Amino acid sequence: MRLFTREELSIDPVDLAKLLLGSVIESTGPDGTVAVRLVEVEAYRGQDDPASHCYRGKTPRNAVMWGPAGFLYVYFVYGMHFCANVVGSFDGHAGAVLLRAGEVVSGADIVRKRRPTARGPIELAKGPAILTSALRLDKAQDGADLLDPASPVRLYTGDEVPESQIKSGPRVGVAMAMDTPWRFWIDGSPAVSTYRRGGKRRTRSISA
């Protein structure tokens, strides 16, 4: 594996989402290092995407999403969870990919201590809030440079996933643009999260 380059990530978020499948995000904390292979992601653009945090423009909260690419965007949702995104697109044009689920490939013993209620290996990083818990990501990592070897959170290339193994469908839990098929996952991975359609009753989403 190697770290991604900023040029590789400076692409449309929809293309970036597919590129990130099979890649590995690694986080180092006081209790050790955990690595997760990404198996499910969601793309969010900017002011042309009603489900995006950037739809209404740039704010202090979403500033990281406006680039440059290769930084981590972390936000708090529902008053209880953190969600993490890889910023893509081009500097000044908002876009990011929500990390929805992964398979722990290193540091499983550390994750089991962080998530003692997990029922098995496939549950360790299955879901966006669960994934951030497994990697111990919170607002302290918002804006972290994923391409810096000295960063506490790093993003590595992985084995390329064949196009035939990549499936797509509607994004999860969003109240707007709910049928946009910008959720991508690796077909056959048991760590892919359960699909739950959004709707008008949801006043907030876990989208980027």
URFEN-V952049 format. One record per pair of residues at least 12 apart in sequence whose C-alpha atoms are under 6 Angstrom apart, sorted by the first residue. I is the first residue (numbers start at 1). J is the second residue. D is the distance in Angstrom with one decimal. If there is no record, write none. Layout:
# URFEN-V952049
i = {I;I}
j = {J;J}
d = {D;D}
This chain:
# URFEN-V952049
i = {1;1;1;2;2;3;3;3;4;4;6;6;9;9;10;10;10;10;11;12;13;13;13;13;13;14;17;17;21;21;22;22;22;23;23;23;23;23;24;24;24;24;25;25;26;26;27;27;27;28;34;34;35;35;35;36;36;36;36;37;37;38;39;39;39;39;40;40;40;40;40;41;41;41;41;41;42;42;42;42;43;43;44;44;45;46;46;50;51;51;52;53;65;65;65;66;66;66;67;67;68;69;69;70;70;71;71;71;71;71;72;72;72;72;72;73;73;73;74;74;81;82;82;83;83;84;85;85;85;99;100;100;101;101;101;101;101;102;111;122;126;126;127;165;165;166;166;166;167;167;168;168;168;169;169;170;171;172;172;173;173;173;174;174;175;175;175;175}
j = {156;157;158;156;157;147;155;156;156;157;69;70;69;88;69;88;89;90;89;89;43;88;89;95;96;43;43;97;38;39;37;38;158;37;38;156;157;158;36;37;155;156;154;155;153;154;135;152;153;152;106;107;104;105;106;102;103;104;105;102;103;102;101;102;185;186;100;101;184;185;192;98;99;100;183;184;97;98;182;183;97;182;95;96;95;94;95;176;176;177;208;208;87;94;95;92;93;94;91;92;91;87;88;87;146;87;143;144;145;146;85;86;142;143;144;85;142;143;139;142;129;129;138;128;129;99;97;98;99;128;127;128;125;126;127;128;192;125;134;191;191;193;193;186;187;185;186;187;184;185;181;183;184;181;183;183;183;196;197;197;198;205;198;205;198;199;200;202}
d = {6.0;5.5;5.9;5.2;5.7;5.9;5.8;4.3;5.6;5.9;5.9;5.7;5.8;5.4;5.5;5.2;4.8;5.3;4.6;4.9;5.4;5.7;5.7;5.7;5.8;5.2;5.7;5.9;5.4;5.4;5.7;5.3;5.4;5.6;5.7;5.9;4.8;4.3;5.4;4.4;5.9;5.1;5.7;4.6;5.6;5.2;5.7;5.7;4.4;5.2;5.4;4.5;6.0;5.6;4.9;5.7;5.4;4.3;5.5;5.2;5.1;4.3;5.8;4.9;5.4;5.3;5.2;5.0;5.7;4.2;5.9;5.5;4.8;4.9;5.8;5.5;5.4;5.0;5.7;4.2;4.5;5.4;5.7;5.5;4.3;4.7;5.5;5.8;5.1;6.0;5.4;5.4;5.6;5.2;5.8;5.1;5.4;4.0;4.3;5.9;4.3;5.0;4.4;5.5;5.6;5.4;5.6;5.5;4.6;5.4;5.7;5.1;5.7;5.1;5.3;5.0;5.1;5.8;5.8;4.8;5.7;5.7;5.9;5.8;5.5;5.9;5.1;4.3;5.6;6.0;5.1;4.1;5.7;4.7;4.8;5.8;5.8;5.3;5.3;5.1;5.2;5.5;5.3;5.6;5.2;5.7;5.0;5.9;5.6;5.4;5.9;5.4;4.4;4.2;5.3;5.8;5.0;5.6;5.5;5.5;3.8;5.8;4.7;4.9;5.3;4.8;5.6;5.9}
